[in-house]
Amino acid sequence: MPKIKSHSGAKKRFSVNPKGKVKYASTDRGHFMTEKSQDRKRKLRKGGYLSGKQAKTVKKLIQN
């Protein structure tokens, strides 16, 4: 039986903290930043945490 590979895209986008919560960074930070207001850009700096079924799915994807 071969080993299950982790999902490379998920590894780059999510991380699991010591308590087991799945952390993610905000999207829409790539380009066209001059068109976004300073307030909007400030809010985009913050990330967030996944919960429930989404967190379970991502953990399964990024396990080694």
Z-matrix of the N, CA and C atoms (Angstrom, degrees):
N
C 1 1.455
C 2 1.542 1 109.27
N 3 1.348 2 118.42 1 123.04
C 4 1.468 3 119.66 2 -178.63
C 5 1.538 4 112.00 3 -74.41
N 6 1.330 5 114.37 4 158.03
C 7 1.467 6 119.72 5 177.44
C 8 1.525 7 109.56 6 -70.71
N 9 1.330 8 116.72 7 150.62
C 10 1.462 9 121.16 8 176.29
C 11 1.521 10 107.93 9 -87.61
N 12 1.334 11 116.11 10 128.11
C 13 1.464 12 120.30 11 -179.61
C 14 1.523 13 110.14 12 -83.21
N 15 1.345 14 115.17 13 149.71
C 16 1.465 15 118.68 14 175.32
C 17 1.522 16 108.74 15 -79.69
N 18 1.303 17 116.16 16 156.10
C 19 1.455 18 123.14 17 -178.42
C 20 1.532 19 108.75 18 -79.89
N 21 1.345 20 117.00 19 113.37
C 22 1.467 21 121.14 20 -173.53
C 23 1.521 22 112.43 21 -61.53
N 24 1.332 23 117.57 22 -38.84
C 25 1.468 24 121.09 23 179.81
C 26 1.508 25 111.50 24 -65.55
N 27 1.328 26 116.87 25 -40.60
C 28 1.463 27 121.36 26 -179.60
C 29 1.527 28 111.06 27 -69.03
N 30 1.339 29 116.71 28 -36.33
C 31 1.464 30 120.81 29 179.16
C 32 1.520 31 110.96 30 -59.45
N 33 1.349 32 116.47 31 -37.24
C 34 1.458 33 121.14 32 -177.29
C 35 1.527 34 112.26 33 -77.44
N 36 1.320 35 118.05 34 -24.99
C 37 1.460 36 121.32 35 -171.62
C 38 1.525 37 115.00 36 -101.51
N 39 1.319 38 117.28 37 -21.62
C 40 1.461 39 120.88 38 -175.73
C 41 1.515 40 110.54 39 -127.73
N 42 1.343 41 115.90 40 154.12
C 43 1.464 42 120.47 41 172.76
C 44 1.517 43 108.06 42 -142.19
N 45 1.330 44 115.52 43 151.97
C 46 1.459 45 120.92 44 -179.72
C 47 1.522 46 107.99 45 -107.59
N 48 1.337 47 116.91 46 126.51
C 49 1.454 48 120.17 47 -179.81
C 50 1.525 49 110.04 48 -83.30
N 51 1.328 50 118.74 49 171.59
C 52 1.471 51 120.77 50 -176.47
C 53 1.528 52 115.04 51 -56.81
N 54 1.332 53 117.56 52 -28.84
C 55 1.460 54 120.32 53 178.80
C 56 1.522 55 112.67 54 -79.85
N 57 1.343 56 116.52 55 -8.52
C 58 1.457 57 120.16 56 178.12
C 59 1.515 58 114.55 57 97.73
N 60 1.340 59 117.37 58 5.55
C 61 1.464 60 120.34 59 178.34
C 62 1.526 61 109.12 60 -80.91
N 63 1.332 62 116.20 61 146.51
C 64 1.462 63 121.34 62 -179.28
C 65 1.521 64 108.61 63 -97.28
N 66 1.332 65 116.17 64 120.05
C 67 1.458 66 122.72 65 -176.89
C 68 1.526 67 109.95 66 -102.05
N 69 1.347 68 116.26 67 143.78
C 70 1.456 69 120.86 68 176.89
C 71 1.524 70 109.55 69 -137.82
N 72 1.316 71 116.65 70 157.26
C 73 1.464 72 122.18 71 176.69
C 74 1.527 73 108.63 72 -98.75
N 75 1.327 74 116.05 73 154.10
C 76 1.465 75 120.71 74 179.64
C 77 1.522 76 110.95 75 -65.96
N 78 1.325 77 115.66 76 151.31
C 79 1.461 78 121.40 77 176.47
C 80 1.529 79 109.05 78 -91.53
N 81 1.325 80 117.11 79 -177.54
C 82 1.478 81 124.34 80 176.97
C 83 1.527 82 112.77 81 66.99
N 84 1.344 83 117.08 82 32.18
C 85 1.461 84 120.31 83 178.82
C 86 1.524 85 111.38 84 -109.39
N 87 1.330 86 117.76 85 5.79
C 88 1.458 87 120.99 86 -170.51
C 89 1.505 88 115.25 87 -74.92
N 90 1.303 89 117.29 88 -59.39
C 91 1.464 90 120.35 89 -176.17
C 92 1.518 91 108.93 90 -149.91
N 93 1.334 92 116.83 91 179.88
C 94 1.476 93 123.92 92 -172.61
C 95 1.525 94 110.90 93 60.72
N 96 1.324 95 116.29 94 34.86
C 97 1.460 96 119.97 95 -177.78
C 98 1.526 97 112.04 96 -72.00
N 99 1.335 98 117.45 97 -23.34
C 100 1.466 99 119.89 98 -179.94
C 101 1.524 100 111.22 99 -70.77
N 102 1.313 101 117.21 100 -23.23
C 103 1.464 102 121.23 101 -179.27
C 104 1.521 103 112.93 102 -84.22
N 105 1.318 104 117.22 103 -11.28
C 106 1.460 105 121.08 104 -178.57
C 107 1.530 106 109.47 105 -94.78
N 108 1.323 107 115.63 106 144.51
C 109 1.462 108 119.73 107 -179.07
C 110 1.527 109 110.05 108 -71.12
N 111 1.326 110 115.45 109 158.53
C 112 1.462 111 120.83 110 -179.82
C 113 1.523 112 110.41 111 -61.91
N 114 1.321 113 116.58 112 -37.71
C 115 1.460 114 121.92 113 179.42
C 116 1.528 115 110.79 114 -63.27
N 117 1.321 116 115.93 115 -43.39
C 118 1.468 117 120.94 116 179.99
C 119 1.524 118 110.82 117 -65.76
N 120 1.336 119 116.02 118 -42.00
C 121 1.468 120 119.86 119 179.57
C 122 1.524 121 111.44 120 -64.55
N 123 1.320 122 116.40 121 -36.77
C 124 1.461 123 121.28 122 178.53
C 125 1.522 124 110.24 123 -63.93
N 126 1.326 125 116.35 124 -41.70
C 127 1.463 126 120.48 125 179.02
C 128 1.527 127 111.80 126 -68.15
N 129 1.338 128 116.70 127 -30.20
C 130 1.465 129 120.60 128 -179.77
C 131 1.528 130 112.53 129 -72.22
N 132 1.335 131 117.43 130 -17.64
C 133 1.469 132 119.89 131 178.49
C 134 1.516 133 111.32 132 -64.56
N 135 1.314 134 116.27 133 -33.35
C 136 1.457 135 120.60 134 -178.19
C 137 1.526 136 110.80 135 -74.10
N 138 1.297 137 115.22 136 142.73
C 139 1.457 138 120.67 137 174.39
C 140 1.509 139 109.66 138 -98.58
N 141 1.311 140 115.99 139 -147.39
C 142 1.451 141 119.85 140 178.14
C 143 1.516 142 110.68 141 -170.66
N 144 1.320 143 115.20 142 -177.76
C 145 1.461 144 121.24 143 179.95
C 146 1.516 145 109.63 144 -123.59
N 147 1.328 146 115.44 145 139.58
C 148 1.463 147 120.52 146 175.26
C 149 1.526 148 108.65 147 -83.55
N 150 1.340 149 115.02 148 156.06
C 151 1.462 150 118.09 149 177.83
C 152 1.521 151 109.41 150 -140.38
N 153 1.311 152 115.00 151 162.30
C 154 1.457 153 121.60 152 174.23
C 155 1.512 154 114.35 153 64.47
N 156 1.315 155 115.36 154 -135.12
C 157 1.463 156 122.91 155 -174.27
C 158 1.526 157 111.79 156 -63.03
N 159 1.345 158 117.25 157 -37.43
C 160 1.463 159 120.10 158 -179.93
C 161 1.528 160 110.95 159 -62.79
N 162 1.315 161 117.17 160 -44.12
C 163 1.465 162 121.13 161 179.87
C 164 1.524 163 110.41 162 -63.08
N 165 1.315 164 116.73 163 -41.25
C 166 1.463 165 121.52 164 -179.90
C 167 1.532 166 110.49 165 -62.44
N 168 1.327 167 116.45 166 -42.88
C 169 1.460 168 121.52 167 -179.92
C 170 1.528 169 110.97 168 -64.17
N 171 1.319 170 117.43 169 -45.32
C 172 1.468 171 121.50 170 -178.46
C 173 1.517 172 110.23 171 -65.81
N 174 1.328 173 118.54 172 -40.25
C 175 1.471 174 121.25 173 178.39
C 176 1.514 175 110.39 174 -60.27
N 177 1.318 176 116.30 175 -38.90
C 178 1.464 177 120.90 176 178.98
C 179 1.532 178 110.31 177 -65.45
N 180 1.338 179 117.65 178 -37.02
C 181 1.445 180 122.16 179 -179.48
C 182 1.535 181 112.93 180 -69.84
N 183 1.338 182 116.43 181 -37.75
C 184 1.455 183 118.50 182 -174.23
C 185 1.526 184 114.56 183 -96.70
N 186 1.338 185 117.19 184 3.19
C 187 1.470 186 118.51 185 176.95
C 188 1.529 187 109.66 186 -66.41
N 189 1.324 188 116.74 187 150.35
C 190 1.472 189 120.52 188 -177.71
C 191 1.499 190 111.29 189 -88.53
